[in-house]
Amino acid sequence: MFFISTHGCALPGADNASMPSSRVIMQLPNQLHHGTAYDRYPHAYKAVRDLYLQRSECRTHRCHTQPPKILDFGSSGGVEAYTLAVKYFPQSFVVGVDVDAKVLTAARQLIANRNISHRVVFFDGTEFPLDILGRYDIVFANSVLCRTKVMPGPTQYPFSAFEQTLHGISTVLKPGGILCIVNPSYRLQDTALSVLYEDANVTDQMRRTSYLPAKFGRIARNVTTSCGHSVPLYDPQGNPMKEVYDKCIFIRKQT
């Protein structure tokens, strides 16, 4: 079970009356499983990196861009944070947040063994607010905002939990920042937070630039595969949706 504290920041477009107030710890039944792997979503990581570089250059008109500050929401044993820090964002400060003391210990040990503790850190979301280290240029929340086999059904992971978690994440993502949510059980566009975001429109780019492994063949052309979507998708009422969902990377509007 995942917990976050958000300090109750108000966001335009969201029903803030229903969101947690300051100093309240949110107890939300997000992903329970800690399974992960090195470089598990290369297509998404590359797309986010390229998008950040493109947008940074457009804003600054400089050849050298400031390394993004990154949050790995639901960091588990630290493998994704490690992937991001060494392969895709080798100069960035990466922060991981989780709620399991054992996996946080394992994550810190992994990073210490790789001698990158000076720019990759982890904290416990049950002890500290999500904004304890400030705001971020990029937030990854991959395969965490979803149901699993051990928590099936809408009563175990309701739409309200998904929406409230997104609210917390949105409080720490800078305007103009990038949000990547691979494998959600619900669509961001169905939440009140949708007015804060625009689709990054990188699905076609990911396919054109061969971010998808060739071994997938014809299946690789399916937009579901392009965003790594492998969990069932539901509408806000908890009803299964049959449509293909190809949105996993979003830009926080400049509001």
Secondary structure as UniProt FT lines:
FT   STRAND          2..5
FT   TURN            7..8
FT   TURN            12..13
FT   HELIX           16..18
FT   TURN            22..23
FT   STRAND          25..28
FT   TURN            38..39
FT   HELIX           42..60
FT   STRAND          69..73
FT   TURN            76..77
FT   HELIX           79..83
FT   HELIX           84..88
FT   TURN            90..91
FT   STRAND          93..98
FT   HELIX           101..113
FT   TURN            114..115
FT   TURN            117..119
FT   STRAND          120..124
FT   TURN            125..127
FT   TURN            130..133
FT   STRAND          136..140
FT   TURN            142..143
FT   TURN            149..150
FT   TURN            154..156
FT   HELIX           159..172
FT   STRAND          173..180
FT   HELIX           188..190
FT   HELIX           192..196
FT   STRAND          197..199
FT   HELIX           203..208
FT   TURN            209..210
FT   HELIX           214..221
FT   HELIX           223..226
FT   TURN            227..228
FT   TURN            236..237
FT   STRAND          249..252
//
